[in-house]
Amino acid sequence: MSPYLPPSKGRGISASVLLSLLTCDLLKTTHSFLPDVSLGRQAFQFGSRVRSTPDDVPMERLAPSDLSDSLIDTSYSRNATPESRAAASGSSVEVPYSSEEAAAIDNYPSFNAPGLPLSRNDALANDFFGRLCCDDDGAASIPSAFGSLSEEARCRLTTSAPEPGFPSFTSVALTEQMADSPNDLAWGIEDGRFGLPVPRTRSEAWRSFDVGSWVGGSPFYDGKLAVEDVPNFTLSPEQVTSLRGALSSAGINMDDSGCSARLVYLDGRYVPAVSLTSSYCHSASSEEDIAHPELFKRLPDGFTDEFAYEDNLTKNGDGVANASGPDHNVGPATERPASNRQMGTAAWAALNTMKARCAAIVDIPDATHIDKNSPVIVVYAYTKTGGTGEVSRKDGVAFHPRTFVVTGRDSSVSMQQQYVDLDVSEDGSTFSFISTKENKEDDNYVPRLSNGFTQIYIGSGSSVSHVYVDESGGYVTPGVEDSKNDAERQIESVRPGASDTHLESIDVHCRGEGSTYSGTAVSIGGSGRRRVCASVTLLKPSAMGELNGFLMAGGVQKSEMRTNIHHVGEATESVQRQKNMVGGRATAVFKGRIRVEQEAQLTNSDQLARTLLLSDRCRISAIPSLEIIADDVKCAHGATISDLSEEEMFYLKSRGIDSTTARNVLMYGFVDDILRSMGPNILGNEKTGLKARILDRLEIITPRGERGFKSIFASV
């Protein structure tokens, strides 16, 4: 375990404090803070425990001792001493402190009640994330590819968060009511071990993801790549021919005349032999290859507080924390009121920056238009061995794919981003597309965690059309909803892809006036756990964001799709259409948040999520969320959940169509409008195109026989 990560600690909270926090969240959606000079570092009460923070304690932020002083912000945590820094040399799931000396240091870190250990699942989550960060000896598992950018991300992860402040209101009544209710740090950083929130069972962002079984079971995803210090894949001519054929069978456009650029990554490494670069599209493997480092190092969820304006100016000095303040701002990202509105992606984005070995770069100059019929294609392909050496199924392996897109002014580009599975022969000489739906245990399969981070920055008058498709993880097992037959559930429990985890954070910023983003995210892969989070920030007048999504889940998958559309500029517009289809015994979550700030007057926003439940055993949580601070807007949102219409089924069957075909027709018609928004280039032909592959997966999750409870799930 890493020696530079402080030991795990926890804090107990009384019912009275919980009640006051809930009251604060209900009465005031956001908060700001009174300065120390007005409040003083007064004593405040956590239940029956009273703590005081002296004024004369030197300010020092807890951080790894081997970090450069220039990377450590010394304006935050109090009471850090050389002894406490030395005591933070290890951690244990069973013991909350690494030594008696650490436990004896009062108020370490200053915002924790000493002596209270983390819950078992939270401690396991700390160790799970710590393993992803480091080797057992505490060093980074591979050298940092992006130099100071990677090192700064490491600093953000391992430097404990600022101490929380106190709420401040313009209302005297609210000020008096909440004066004795301190703010709490977000779940995931409350123990001081990490500076960015890691998964917690109690956090709003992760409470539906079954964190306990994820972090407590195998694999650990800490296996190492066989040739991890080599960012490029070198192939023989025979391997190149074989790989081209496999990618083409997987639906990737390998015709150089059909795309303006193509970047292919195989098991985390760039493959130049099957890629097509251009003056505006290349693969980066060092800090010198990054043209916009100030954008590349940004973090989502408000952890980079400054808005990404094109002119680099934050209006009135406001960032994410203070927008619409003082009574409606969300506050610092590290504190719980703000974290309740986050997607939990910041720590994973920082981990990606810290551990990525290469990045797909698309940098479109001013007044440059890429033909929409000739898109930029970025492909991340995985094989069953993950490119590893001797790695057991218990170890697994983690990948950190990175995509970075920047457009200048008055430009346009169409981009496709795809995740696919490939098979490889034992000697590595030939590749093939995995088209078989037969699921059986494979001792050679190495479980993987894919932690992707996609950043898109759009200039004034520019537009980006973006299609994201995840097909990795194989195929789920059909028929698991049948309670009378355990065979399918047994097959599903041991199929290779069931142990995979797919995480993706898509962070989009429309930076200038008239900038436009049109995105479609499709998650249909077979990974046991999937989580796609997309955020679109509209910063300047007339910026436009369109976000379409399709989530398909079956077997015993746990899948999530979370979105956040943030209206900051005046007269901005957004449209969101989400379709979910859940079958088998799968559990799915859609949470879509739209926030309209005080200055975003004349905003138009429309959001609608529709879900089909295909079996009696599957579950969906559809949570549309609309926060409007402005008073001159036109906004609407809604969600519907239903099963297949019995009337429509009867109509098709009365025309001689069997039940299975009738269900498939209705299911494909349900998602057809989302797929049509992707364009013909990615949908492809009838045999190998995306449409054909989606139909194959629809057949798998189509329920067998009749529903036990017909038409019971229905909403308007």
Secondary structure, DSSP 8 states (H G I E B T S, - for coil): --TTS----B----HHHHHHHHHHHHH-S--EE--HHHH-S--EEETTEEE---TTS-B-----TTS-GGG--TTS-B---HHHHHH-S---SS-SSSSHHHHHSTTSSTTS-TTB---HHHHHHHHHHHHHH--TTSS-SS--TTHHHHHHHHHHHHS-------EE-S-HHHHHHHTT----B-TTTTTSS-SS----TTSTTTTTS-HHHHHHSS----B-BTTTT--B----HHHHHHHHHHHHHTT----GGG-SEEEEEETTEE-GGG-B-BTTEEEE-SGGG-S-HHHHT--TTTTS-S---TTS--GGG--TTTTTTTTS----TTBHHHHTT--S-HHHHHHHHHH-S-EEEEEE-TT-B--TTS-EEEEEEEETTTTBSS--TTT-EEE--EEEEEE-TT-EEEEEEEEEEEEE-TTS--EEE---------TT---EEEEEEEEEEE-TT-EEEEEEEE--S----TTTT-TT--HHHHHHHHSGGGG-EEEEEEEEEE-STT-EEEEEEEE----SEEEEEEEEEE-STT-EEEEEEEEEE-TT-EEEEEEEEEE-STT-EEEEEEEEEE-TT-EEEEEEEEEE-TT-TT-EEEEEEEEEE-SSS-EEEEEEEEEE--SS-EEEEEEEEE---HHHHHHHHTTT--HHHHHHHHHHHHHHHHHHTT-HHHH--TTTSHHHHHHHHHHHHS-SS--SSTT-S---
